[in-house]
Amino acid sequence: MKVNIGTIDRILRLVLGLVLIVLAANGTIGWWGWLGLVAVATALFRFCPLYMLLGVNTCPLKSRN
């Protein structure tokens, strides 16, 4: 797996994912809030399979592996 998520993208995914998880756990939003787990996982692994399929890469050139 090559890194394809940049720093800003990673932070946004992590924050949004955690907000969705907290809202789902509180019962504020429905079951779909647990999809925030996907956002958190992609942020932690710095790899998004959908980005790979679409050919998107938000990672800066110098830090790509």
CHARMM-style PDB file with segment names, atoms N, HN, CA, C and O in Angstrom:
ATOM      1  N   MET     1       0.831  -1.169   0.000  1.00  0.00      PROA
ATOM      2  CA  MET     1       0.000   0.000   0.000  1.00  0.00      PROA
ATOM      3  C   MET     1       0.882   1.241   0.000  1.00  0.00      PROA
ATOM      4  O   MET     1       1.703   1.433   0.897  1.00  0.00      PROA
ATOM      5  N   LYS     2       0.707   2.060  -0.994  1.00  0.00      PROA
ATOM      6  HN  LYS     2       0.040   1.904  -1.722  1.00  0.00      PROA
ATOM      7  CA  LYS     2       1.435   3.319  -1.047  1.00  0.00      PROA
ATOM      8  C   LYS     2       0.617   4.406  -0.366  1.00  0.00      PROA
ATOM      9  O   LYS     2      -0.610   4.424  -0.461  1.00  0.00      PROA
ATOM     10  N   VAL     3       1.294   5.298   0.311  1.00  0.00      PROA
ATOM     11  HN  VAL     3       2.291   5.283   0.389  1.00  0.00      PROA
ATOM     12  CA  VAL     3       0.633   6.418   0.973  1.00  0.00      PROA
ATOM     13  C   VAL     3       0.002   7.316  -0.096  1.00  0.00      PROA
ATOM     14  O   VAL     3       0.673   7.718  -1.047  1.00  0.00      PROA
ATOM     15  N   ASN     4      -1.283   7.628   0.062  1.00  0.00      PROA
ATOM     16  HN  ASN     4      -1.828   7.301   0.834  1.00  0.00      PROA
ATOM     17  CA  ASN     4      -1.936   8.507  -0.903  1.00  0.00      PROA
ATOM     18  C   ASN     4      -2.811   9.569  -0.235  1.00  0.00      PROA
ATOM     19  O   ASN     4      -3.647  10.195  -0.886  1.00  0.00      PROA
ATOM     20  N   ILE     5      -2.610   9.767   1.072  1.00  0.00      PROA
ATOM     21  HN  ILE     5      -1.930   9.259   1.602  1.00  0.00      PROA
ATOM     22  CA  ILE     5      -3.362  10.779   1.804  1.00  0.00      PROA
ATOM     23  C   ILE     5      -2.380  11.760   2.427  1.00  0.00      PROA
ATOM     24  O   ILE     5      -1.495  11.362   3.184  1.00  0.00      PROA
ATOM     25  N   GLY     6      -2.533  13.041   2.109  1.00  0.00      PROA
ATOM     26  HN  GLY     6      -3.252  13.365   1.493  1.00  0.00      PROA
ATOM     27  CA  GLY     6      -1.673  14.085   2.640  1.00  0.00      PROA
ATOM     28  C   GLY     6      -2.061  14.499   4.054  1.00  0.00      PROA
ATOM     29  O   GLY     6      -3.041  14.002   4.610  1.00  0.00      PROA
ATOM     30  N   THR     7      -1.292  15.403   4.622  1.00  0.00      PROA
ATOM     31  HN  THR     7      -0.496  15.807   4.170  1.00  0.00      PROA
ATOM     32  CA  THR     7      -1.474  15.810   6.013  1.00  0.00      PROA
ATOM     33  C   THR     7      -2.818  16.493   6.259  1.00  0.00      PROA
ATOM     34  O   THR     7      -3.524  16.139   7.204  1.00  0.00      PROA
ATOM     35  N   ILE     8      -3.176  17.452   5.434  1.00  0.00      PROA
ATOM     36  HN  ILE     8      -2.603  17.740   4.666  1.00  0.00      PROA
ATOM     37  CA  ILE     8      -4.442  18.164   5.634  1.00  0.00      PROA
ATOM     38  C   ILE     8      -5.623  17.211   5.453  1.00  0.00      PROA
ATOM     39  O   ILE     8      -6.569  17.233   6.240  1.00  0.00      PROA
ATOM     40  N   ASP     9      -5.564  16.392   4.434  1.00  0.00      PROA
ATOM     41  HN  ASP     9      -4.796  16.375   3.795  1.00  0.00      PROA
ATOM     42  CA  ASP     9      -6.613  15.395   4.182  1.00  0.00      PROA
ATOM     43  C   ASP     9      -6.717  14.443   5.374  1.00  0.00      PROA
ATOM     44  O   ASP     9      -7.816  14.082   5.796  1.00  0.00      PROA
ATOM     45  N   ARG    10      -5.581  14.044   5.905  1.00  0.00      PROA
ATOM     46  HN  ARG    10      -4.688  14.337   5.563  1.00  0.00      PROA
ATOM     47  CA  ARG    10      -5.534  13.116   7.037  1.00  0.00      PROA
ATOM     48  C   ARG    10      -6.186  13.736   8.277  1.00  0.00      PROA
ATOM     49  O   ARG    10      -6.968  13.075   8.961  1.00  0.00      PROA
ATOM     50  N   ILE    11      -5.871  14.988   8.565  1.00  0.00      PROA
ATOM     51  HN  ILE    11      -5.236  15.525   8.009  1.00  0.00      PROA
ATOM     52  CA  ILE    11      -6.439  15.667   9.734  1.00  0.00      PROA
ATOM     53  C   ILE    11      -7.944  15.821   9.589  1.00  0.00      PROA
ATOM     54  O   ILE    11      -8.688  15.585  10.541  1.00  0.00      PROA
ATOM     55  N   LEU    12      -8.399  16.219   8.394  1.00  0.00      PROA
ATOM     56  HN  LEU    12      -7.795  16.411   7.621  1.00  0.00      PROA
ATOM     57  CA  LEU    12      -9.833  16.380   8.163  1.00  0.00      PROA
ATOM     58  C   LEU    12     -10.581  15.065   8.315  1.00  0.00      PROA
ATOM     59  O   LEU    12     -11.662  15.029   8.903  1.00  0.00      PROA
ATOM     60  N   ARG    13     -10.019  13.996   7.796  1.00  0.00      PROA
ATOM     61  HN  ARG    13      -9.141  14.025   7.318  1.00  0.00      PROA
ATOM     62  CA  ARG    13     -10.658  12.683   7.922  1.00  0.00      PROA
ATOM     63  C   ARG    13     -10.741  12.254   9.384  1.00  0.00      PROA
ATOM     64  O   ARG    13     -11.760  11.724   9.826  1.00  0.00      PROA
ATOM     65  N   LEU    14      -9.667  12.486  10.125  1.00  0.00      PROA
ATOM     66  HN  LEU    14      -8.839  12.916   9.765  1.00  0.00      PROA
ATOM     67  CA  LEU    14      -9.627  12.087  11.527  1.00  0.00      PROA
ATOM     68  C   LEU    14     -10.659  12.867  12.346  1.00  0.00      PROA
ATOM     69  O   LEU    14     -11.401  12.278  13.132  1.00  0.00      PROA
ATOM     70  N   VAL    15     -10.705  14.172  12.166  1.00  0.00      PROA
ATOM     71  HN  VAL    15     -10.102  14.651  11.528  1.00  0.00      PROA
ATOM     72  CA  VAL    15     -11.646  15.008  12.922  1.00  0.00      PROA
ATOM     73  C   VAL    15     -13.088  14.672  12.554  1.00  0.00      PROA
ATOM     74  O   VAL    15     -13.925  14.466  13.433  1.00  0.00      PROA
ATOM     75  N   LEU    16     -13.376  14.616  11.258  1.00  0.00      PROA
ATOM     76  HN  LEU    16     -12.696  14.783  10.544  1.00  0.00      PROA
ATOM     77  CA  LEU    16     -14.737  14.309  10.823  1.00  0.00      PROA
ATOM     78  C   LEU    16     -15.167  12.912  11.287  1.00  0.00      PROA
ATOM     79  O   LEU    16     -16.297  12.724  11.736  1.00  0.00      PROA
ATOM     80  N   GLY    17     -14.270  11.947  11.176  1.00  0.00      PROA
ATOM     81  HN  GLY    17     -13.352  12.100  10.811  1.00  0.00      PROA
ATOM     82  CA  GLY    17     -14.578  10.589  11.609  1.00  0.00      PROA
ATOM     83  C   GLY    17     -14.879  10.511  13.091  1.00  0.00      PROA
ATOM     84  O   GLY    17     -15.830   9.847  13.501  1.00  0.00      PROA
ATOM     85  N   LEU    18     -14.069  11.189  13.899  1.00  0.00      PROA
ATOM     86  HN  LEU    18     -13.296  11.729  13.566  1.00  0.00      PROA
ATOM     87  CA  LEU    18     -14.297  11.173  15.346  1.00  0.00      PROA
ATOM     88  C   LEU    18     -15.600  11.878  15.714  1.00  0.00      PROA
ATOM     89  O   LEU    18     -16.315  11.424  16.607  1.00  0.00      PROA
ATOM     90  N   VAL    19     -15.912  12.975  15.041  1.00  0.00      PROA
ATOM     91  HN  VAL    19     -15.331  13.344  14.315  1.00  0.00      PROA
ATOM     92  CA  VAL    19     -17.180  13.676  15.295  1.00  0.00      PROA
ATOM     93  C   VAL    19     -18.360  12.767  14.961  1.00  0.00      PROA
ATOM     94  O   VAL    19     -19.316  12.683  15.732  1.00  0.00      PROA
ATOM     95  N   LEU    20     -18.299  12.091  13.821  1.00  0.00      PROA
ATOM     96  HN  LEU    20     -17.523  12.159  13.195  1.00  0.00      PROA
ATOM     97  CA  LEU    20     -19.390  11.183  13.439  1.00  0.00      PROA
ATOM     98  C   LEU    20     -19.548  10.045  14.446  1.00  0.00      PROA
ATOM     99  O   LEU    20     -20.669   9.674  14.794  1.00  0.00      PROA
ATOM    100  N   ILE    21     -18.439   9.496  14.909  1.00  0.00      PROA
ATOM    101  HN  ILE    21     -17.528   9.797  14.627  1.00  0.00      PROA
ATOM    102  CA  ILE    21     -18.500   8.395  15.879  1.00  0.00      PROA
ATOM    103  C   ILE    21     -19.121   8.860  17.194  1.00  0.00      PROA
ATOM    104  O   ILE    21     -19.958   8.161  17.765  1.00  0.00      PROA
ATOM    105  N   VAL    22     -18.720  10.028  17.674  1.00  0.00      PROA
ATOM    106  HN  VAL    22     -18.040  10.596  17.210  1.00  0.00      PROA
ATOM    107  CA  VAL    22     -19.273  10.555  18.921  1.00  0.00      PROA
ATOM    108  C   VAL    22     -20.761  10.831  18.774  1.00  0.00      PROA
ATOM    109  O   VAL    22     -21.540  10.500  19.669  1.00  0.00      PROA
ATOM    110  N   LEU    23     -21.171  11.431  17.661  1.00  0.00      PROA
ATOM    111  HN  LEU    23     -20.538  11.699  16.934  1.00  0.00      PROA
ATOM    112  CA  LEU    23     -22.590  11.707  17.442  1.00  0.00      PROA
ATOM    113  C   LEU    23     -23.403  10.421  17.341  1.00  0.00      PROA
ATOM    114  O   LEU    23     -24.531  10.368  17.829  1.00  0.00      PROA
ATOM    115  N   ALA    24     -22.857   9.401  16.726  1.00  0.00      PROA
ATOM    116  HN  ALA    24     -21.940   9.444  16.329  1.00  0.00      PROA
ATOM    117  CA  ALA    24     -23.558   8.114  16.621  1.00  0.00      PROA
ATOM    118  C   ALA    24     -23.655   7.444  17.989  1.00  0.00      PROA
ATOM    119  O   ALA    24     -24.681   6.852  18.326  1.00  0.00      PROA
ATOM    120  N   ALA    25     -22.588   7.538  18.772  1.00  0.00      PROA
ATOM    121  HN  ALA    25     -21.755   8.018  18.498  1.00  0.00      PROA
ATOM    122  CA  ALA    25     -22.596   6.922  20.100  1.00  0.00      PROA
ATOM    123  C   ALA    25     -23.592   7.603  21.031  1.00  0.00      PROA
ATOM    124  O   ALA    25     -24.174   6.954  21.899  1.00  0.00      PROA
ATOM    125  N   ASN    26     -23.790   8.906  20.856  1.00  0.00      PROA
ATOM    126  HN  ASN    26     -23.317   9.434  20.151  1.00  0.00      PROA
ATOM    127  CA  ASN    26     -24.755   9.655  21.674  1.00  0.00      PROA
ATOM    128  C   ASN    26     -26.185   9.489  21.193  1.00  0.00      PROA
ATOM    129  O   ASN    26     -27.122   9.875  21.892  1.00  0.00      PROA
ATOM    130  N   GLY    27     -26.364   8.924  20.021  1.00  0.00      PROA
ATOM    131  HN  GLY    27     -25.603   8.610  19.453  1.00  0.00      PROA
ATOM    132  CA  GLY    27     -27.698   8.749  19.468  1.00  0.00      PROA
ATOM    133  C   GLY    27     -28.221   9.990  18.757  1.00  0.00      PROA
ATOM    134  O   GLY    27     -29.401  10.058  18.413  1.00  0.00      PROA
ATOM    135  N   THR    28     -27.354  10.971  18.534  1.00  0.00      PROA
ATOM    136  HN  THR    28     -26.395  10.917  18.814  1.00  0.00      PROA
ATOM    137  CA  THR    28     -27.756  12.197  17.855  1.00  0.00      PROA
ATOM    138  C   THR    28     -28.050  11.945  16.388  1.00  0.00      PROA
ATOM    139  O   THR    28     -28.993  12.510  15.833  1.00  0.00      PROA
ATOM    140  N   ILE    29     -27.250  11.103  15.760  1.00  0.00      PROA
ATOM    141  HN  ILE    29     -26.484  10.644  16.211  1.00  0.00      PROA
ATOM    142  CA  ILE    29     -27.477  10.726  14.369  1.00  0.00      PROA
ATOM    143  C   ILE    29     -27.655   9.220  14.309  1.00  0.00      PROA
ATOM    144  O   ILE    29     -27.420   8.517  15.291  1.00  0.00      PROA
ATOM    145  N   GLY    30     -28.060   8.741  13.176  1.00  0.00      PROA
ATOM    146  HN  GLY    30     -28.251   9.312  12.378  1.00  0.00      PROA
ATOM    147  CA  GLY    30     -28.363   7.316  13.023  1.00  0.00      PROA
ATOM    148  C   GLY    30     -27.122   6.441  12.909  1.00  0.00      PROA
ATOM    149  O   GLY    30     -26.002   6.851  13.217  1.00  0.00      PROA
ATOM    150  N   TRP    31     -27.372   5.223  12.455  1.00  0.00      PROA
ATOM    151  HN  TRP    31     -28.281   4.890  12.205  1.00  0.00      PROA
ATOM    152  CA  TRP    31     -26.318   4.212  12.336  1.00  0.00      PROA
ATOM    153  C   TRP    31     -25.216   4.633  11.382  1.00  0.00      PROA
ATOM    154  O   TRP    31     -24.080   4.181  11.521  1.00  0.00      PROA
ATOM    155  N   TRP    32     -25.523   5.488  10.416  1.00  0.00      PROA
ATOM    156  HN  TRP    32     -26.446   5.856  10.303  1.00  0.00      PROA
ATOM    157  CA  TRP    32     -24.542   5.880   9.407  1.00  0.00      PROA
ATOM    158  C   TRP    32     -23.383   6.659  10.022  1.00  0.00      PROA
ATOM    159  O   TRP    32     -22.334   6.797   9.392  1.00  0.00      PROA
ATOM    160  N   GLY    33     -23.551   7.162  11.224  1.00  0.00      PROA
ATOM    161  HN  GLY    33     -24.403   7.050  11.735  1.00  0.00      PROA
ATOM    162  CA  GLY    33     -22.461   7.863  11.892  1.00  0.00      PROA
ATOM    163  C   GLY    33     -21.280   6.956  12.192  1.00  0.00      PROA
ATOM    164  O   GLY    33     -20.148   7.420  12.330  1.00  0.00      PROA
ATOM    165  N   TRP    34     -21.551   5.659  12.290  1.00  0.00      PROA
ATOM    166  HN  TRP    34     -22.471   5.282  12.178  1.00  0.00      PROA
ATOM    167  CA  TRP    34     -20.472   4.701  12.534  1.00  0.00      PROA
ATOM    168  C   TRP    34     -19.568   4.553  11.319  1.00  0.00      PROA
ATOM    169  O   TRP    34     -18.497   3.956  11.421  1.00  0.00      PROA
ATOM    170  N   LEU    35     -19.980   5.083  10.171  1.00  0.00      PROA
ATOM    171  HN  LEU    35     -20.850   5.568  10.088  1.00  0.00      PROA
ATOM    172  CA  LEU    35     -19.097   5.090   9.003  1.00  0.00      PROA
ATOM    173  C   LEU    35     -17.877   5.975   9.248  1.00  0.00      PROA
ATOM    174  O   LEU    35     -16.916   5.941   8.479  1.00  0.00      PROA
ATOM    175  N   GLY    36     -17.917   6.754  10.300  1.00  0.00      PROA
ATOM    176  HN  GLY    36     -18.698   6.782  10.924  1.00  0.00      PROA
ATOM    177  CA  GLY    36     -16.761   7.539  10.707  1.00  0.00      PROA
ATOM    178  C   GLY    36     -15.559   6.657  11.018  1.00  0.00      PROA
ATOM    179  O   GLY    36     -14.417   7.115  10.975  1.00  0.00      PROA
ATOM    180  N   LEU    37     -15.819   5.392  11.331  1.00  0.00      PROA
ATOM    181  HN  LEU    37     -16.746   5.020  11.366  1.00  0.00      PROA
ATOM    182  CA  LEU    37     -14.716   4.447  11.561  1.00  0.00      PROA
ATOM    183  C   LEU    37     -13.866   4.273  10.307  1.00  0.00      PROA
ATOM    184  O   LEU    37     -12.652   4.092  10.394  1.00  0.00      PROA
ATOM    185  N   VAL    38     -14.503   4.327   9.148  1.00  0.00      PROA
ATOM    186  HN  VAL    38     -15.489   4.473   9.076  1.00  0.00      PROA
ATOM    187  CA  VAL    38     -13.780   4.203   7.882  1.00  0.00      PROA
ATOM    188  C   VAL    38     -12.865   5.408   7.693  1.00  0.00      PROA
ATOM    189  O   VAL    38     -11.712   5.266   7.285  1.00  0.00      PROA
ATOM    190  N   ALA    39     -13.386   6.587   7.992  1.00  0.00      PROA
ATOM    191  HN  ALA    39     -14.323   6.702   8.323  1.00  0.00      PROA
ATOM    192  CA  ALA    39     -12.582   7.804   7.859  1.00  0.00      PROA
ATOM    193  C   ALA    39     -11.388   7.776   8.809  1.00  0.00      PROA
ATOM    194  O   ALA    39     -10.283   8.163   8.427  1.00  0.00      PROA
ATOM    195  N   VAL    40     -11.603   7.324  10.035  1.00  0.00      PROA
ATOM    196  HN  VAL    40     -12.500   7.010  10.345  1.00  0.00      PROA
ATOM    197  CA  VAL    40     -10.508   7.243  11.008  1.00  0.00      PROA
ATOM    198  C   VAL    40      -9.478   6.216  10.562  1.00  0.00      PROA
ATOM    199  O   VAL    40      -8.276   6.463  10.667  1.00  0.00      PROA
ATOM    200  N   ALA    41      -9.926   5.076  10.069  1.00  0.00      PROA
ATOM    201  HN  ALA    41     -10.902   4.875   9.984  1.00  0.00      PROA
ATOM    202  CA  ALA    41      -9.003   4.033   9.624  1.00  0.00      PROA
ATOM    203  C   ALA    41      -8.155   4.510   8.450  1.00  0.00      PROA
ATOM    204  O   ALA    41      -6.947   4.273   8.425  1.00  0.00      PROA
ATOM    205  N   THR    42      -8.768   5.175   7.484  1.00  0.00      PROA
ATOM    206  HN  THR    42      -9.749   5.368   7.505  1.00  0.00      PROA
ATOM    207  CA  THR    42      -7.992   5.657   6.340  1.00  0.00      PROA
ATOM    208  C   THR    42      -7.014   6.739   6.768  1.00  0.00      PROA
ATOM    209  O   THR    42      -5.929   6.854   6.199  1.00  0.00      PROA
ATOM    210  N   ALA    43      -7.386   7.530   7.761  1.00  0.00      PROA
ATOM    211  HN  ALA    43      -8.267   7.437   8.223  1.00  0.00      PROA
ATOM    212  CA  ALA    43      -6.470   8.558   8.266  1.00  0.00      PROA
ATOM    213  C   ALA    43      -5.275   7.914   8.977  1.00  0.00      PROA
ATOM    214  O   ALA    43      -4.141   8.368   8.825  1.00  0.00      PROA
ATOM    215  N   LEU    44      -5.525   6.876   9.739  1.00  0.00      PROA
ATOM    216  HN  LEU    44      -6.446   6.506   9.863  1.00  0.00      PROA
ATOM    217  CA  LEU    44      -4.438   6.220  10.471  1.00  0.00      PROA
ATOM    218  C   LEU    44      -3.477   5.473   9.543  1.00  0.00      PROA
ATOM    219  O   LEU    44      -2.265   5.490   9.758  1.00  0.00      PROA
ATOM    220  N   PHE    45      -4.018   4.822   8.517  1.00  0.00      PROA
ATOM    221  HN  PHE    45      -5.002   4.808   8.343  1.00  0.00      PROA
ATOM    222  CA  PHE    45      -3.180   4.069   7.582  1.00  0.00      PROA
ATOM    223  C   PHE    45      -2.620   4.930   6.450  1.00  0.00      PROA
ATOM    224  O   PHE    45      -1.739   4.492   5.709  1.00  0.00      PROA
ATOM    225  N   ARG    46      -3.135   6.156   6.318  1.00  0.00      PROA
ATOM    226  HN  ARG    46      -3.851   6.511   6.919  1.00  0.00      PROA
ATOM    227  CA  ARG    46      -2.730   7.097   5.266  1.00  0.00      PROA
ATOM    228  C   ARG    46      -2.914   6.506   3.867  1.00  0.00      PROA
ATOM    229  O   ARG    46      -2.161   6.815   2.943  1.00  0.00      PROA
ATOM    230  N   PHE    47      -3.918   5.659   3.734  1.00  0.00      PROA
ATOM    231  HN  PHE    47      -4.529   5.408   4.484  1.00  0.00      PROA
ATOM    232  CA  PHE    47      -4.208   5.006   2.457  1.00  0.00      PROA
ATOM    233  C   PHE    47      -5.716   4.943   2.262  1.00  0.00      PROA
ATOM    234  O   PHE    47      -6.449   4.507   3.149  1.00  0.00      PROA
ATOM    235  N   CYS    48      -6.170   5.383   1.093  1.00  0.00      PROA
ATOM    236  HN  CYS    48      -5.574   5.737   0.372  1.00  0.00      PROA
ATOM    237  CA  CYS    48      -7.586   5.336   0.752  1.00  0.00      PROA
ATOM    238  C   CYS    48      -7.748   4.512  -0.525  1.00  0.00      PROA
ATOM    239  O   CYS    48      -7.259   4.911  -1.582  1.00  0.00      PROA
ATOM    240  N   PRO    49      -8.428   3.368  -0.440  1.00  0.00      PROA
ATOM    241  CA  PRO    49      -8.628   2.537  -1.629  1.00  0.00      PROA
ATOM    242  C   PRO    49      -9.394   3.256  -2.738  1.00  0.00      PROA
ATOM    243  O   PRO    49      -9.114   3.043  -3.917  1.00  0.00      PROA
ATOM    244  N   LEU    50     -10.351   4.099  -2.377  1.00  0.00      PROA
ATOM    245  HN  LEU    50     -10.579   4.272  -1.419  1.00  0.00      PROA
ATOM    246  CA  LEU    50     -11.111   4.841  -3.379  1.00  0.00      PROA
ATOM    247  C   LEU    50     -10.204   5.819  -4.127  1.00  0.00      PROA
ATOM    248  O   LEU    50     -10.321   5.969  -5.343  1.00  0.00      PROA
ATOM    249  N   TYR    51      -9.306   6.477  -3.409  1.00  0.00      PROA
ATOM    250  HN  TYR    51      -9.211   6.355  -2.421  1.00  0.00      PROA
ATOM    251  CA  TYR    51      -8.338   7.365  -4.060  1.00  0.00      PROA
ATOM    252  C   TYR    51      -7.497   6.582  -5.065  1.00  0.00      PROA
ATOM    253  O   TYR    51      -7.215   7.070  -6.159  1.00  0.00      PROA
ATOM    254  N   MET    52      -7.098   5.362  -4.690  1.00  0.00      PROA
ATOM    255  HN  MET    52      -7.328   4.966  -3.801  1.00  0.00      PROA
ATOM    256  CA  MET    52      -6.294   4.543  -5.582  1.00  0.00      PROA
ATOM    257  C   MET    52      -7.063   4.227  -6.865  1.00  0.00      PROA
ATOM    258  O   MET    52      -6.507   4.308  -7.960  1.00  0.00      PROA
ATOM    259  N   LEU    53      -8.336   3.866  -6.729  1.00  0.00      PROA
ATOM    260  HN  LEU    53      -8.788   3.800  -5.839  1.00  0.00      PROA
ATOM    261  CA  LEU    53      -9.156   3.544  -7.903  1.00  0.00      PROA
ATOM    262  C   LEU    53      -9.367   4.748  -8.813  1.00  0.00      PROA
ATOM    263  O   LEU    53      -9.413   4.617 -10.036  1.00  0.00      PROA
ATOM    264  N   LEU    54      -9.495   5.930  -8.194  1.00  0.00      PROA
ATOM    265  HN  LEU    54      -9.458   6.036  -7.200  1.00  0.00      PROA
ATOM    266  CA  LEU    54      -9.739   7.147  -8.962  1.00  0.00      PROA
ATOM    267  C   LEU    54      -8.455   7.834  -9.415  1.00  0.00      PROA
ATOM    268  O   LEU    54      -8.507   8.788 -10.192  1.00  0.00      PROA
ATOM    269  N   GLY    55      -7.307   7.364  -8.940  1.00  0.00      PROA
ATOM    270  HN  GLY    55      -7.265   6.589  -8.309  1.00  0.00      PROA
ATOM    271  CA  GLY    55      -6.030   7.961  -9.313  1.00  0.00      PROA
ATOM    272  C   GLY    55      -5.742   9.271  -8.602  1.00  0.00      PROA
ATOM    273  O   GLY    55      -4.965  10.088  -9.097  1.00  0.00      PROA
ATOM    274  N   VAL    56      -6.358   9.479  -7.448  1.00  0.00      PROA
ATOM    275  HN  VAL    56      -6.989   8.815  -7.046  1.00  0.00      PROA
ATOM    276  CA  VAL    56      -6.164  10.704  -6.669  1.00  0.00      PROA
ATOM    277  C   VAL    56      -5.048  10.476  -5.662  1.00  0.00      PROA
ATOM    278  O   VAL    56      -4.931   9.393  -5.088  1.00  0.00      PROA
ATOM    279  N   ASN    57      -4.224  11.504  -5.450  1.00  0.00      PROA
ATOM    280  HN  ASN    57      -4.319  12.384  -5.917  1.00  0.00      PROA
ATOM    281  CA  ASN    57      -3.159  11.421  -4.467  1.00  0.00      PROA
ATOM    282  C   ASN    57      -2.962  12.805  -3.869  1.00  0.00      PROA
ATOM    283  O   ASN    57      -2.546  13.725  -4.574  1.00  0.00      PROA
ATOM    284  N   THR    58      -3.254  12.971  -2.576  1.00  0.00      PROA
ATOM    285  HN  THR    58      -3.592  12.224  -2.004  1.00  0.00      PROA
ATOM    286  CA  THR    58      -3.101  14.261  -1.916  1.00  0.00      PROA
ATOM    287  C   THR    58      -1.809  14.349  -1.123  1.00  0.00      PROA
ATOM    288  O   THR    58      -1.567  15.336  -0.429  1.00  0.00      PROA
ATOM    289  N   CYS    59      -0.994  13.336  -1.224  1.00  0.00      PROA
ATOM    290  HN  CYS    59      -1.191  12.534  -1.788  1.00  0.00      PROA
ATOM    291  CA  CYS    59       0.272  13.300  -0.500  1.00  0.00      PROA
ATOM    292  C   CYS    59       1.327  14.101  -1.268  1.00  0.00      PROA
ATOM    293  O   CYS    59       1.442  13.968  -2.487  1.00  0.00      PROA
ATOM    294  N   PRO    60       2.100  14.934  -0.553  1.00  0.00      PROA
ATOM    295  CA  PRO    60       3.173  15.683  -1.239  1.00  0.00      PROA
ATOM    296  C   PRO    60       4.190  14.740  -1.883  1.00  0.00      PROA
ATOM    297  O   PRO    60       4.414  13.635  -1.390  1.00  0.00      PROA
ATOM    298  N   LEU    61       4.785  15.164  -2.950  1.00  0.00      PROA
ATOM    299  HN  LEU    61       4.603  16.062  -3.350  1.00  0.00      PROA
ATOM    300  CA  LEU    61       5.702  14.340  -3.727  1.00  0.00      PROA
ATOM    301  C   LEU    61       6.885  13.840  -2.915  1.00  0.00      PROA
ATOM    302  O   LEU    61       7.274  12.682  -3.067  1.00  0.00      PROA
ATOM    303  N   LYS    62       7.469  14.663  -2.063  1.00  0.00      PROA
ATOM    304  HN  LYS    62       7.153  15.604  -1.940  1.00  0.00      PROA
ATOM    305  CA  LYS    62       8.682  14.278  -1.353  1.00  0.00      PROA
ATOM    306  C   LYS    62       8.463  13.187  -0.321  1.00  0.00      PROA
ATOM    307  O   LYS    62       9.413  12.488   0.030  1.00  0.00      PROA
ATOM    308  N   SER    63       7.231  13.014   0.182  1.00  0.00      PROA
ATOM    309  HN  SER    63       6.460  13.581  -0.104  1.00  0.00      PROA
ATOM    310  CA  SER    63       7.011  12.006   1.216  1.00  0.00      PROA
ATOM    311  C   SER    63       6.331  10.740   0.708  1.00  0.00      PROA
ATOM    312  O   SER    63       5.971   9.879   1.512  1.00  0.00      PROA
ATOM    313  N   ARG    64       6.148  10.604  -0.579  1.00  0.00      PROA
ATOM    314  HN  ARG    64       6.440  11.303  -1.231  1.00  0.00      PROA
ATOM    315  CA  ARG    64       5.544   9.391  -1.146  1.00  0.00      PROA
ATOM    316  C   ARG    64       6.529   8.245  -1.060  1.00  0.00      PROA
ATOM    317  O   ARG    64       7.734   8.418  -1.239  1.00  0.00      PROA
ATOM    318  N   ASN    65       5.985   7.065  -0.779  1.00  0.00      PROA
ATOM    319  HN  ASN    65       5.005   6.925  -0.633  1.00  0.00      PROA
ATOM    320  CA  ASN    65       6.838   5.865  -0.722  1.00  0.00      PROA
ATOM    321  C   ASN    65       6.461   4.924  -1.832  1.00  0.00      PROA
ATOM    322  OT1 ASN    65       7.056   3.855  -1.964  1.00  0.00      PROA
TER     323      ASN     65
END
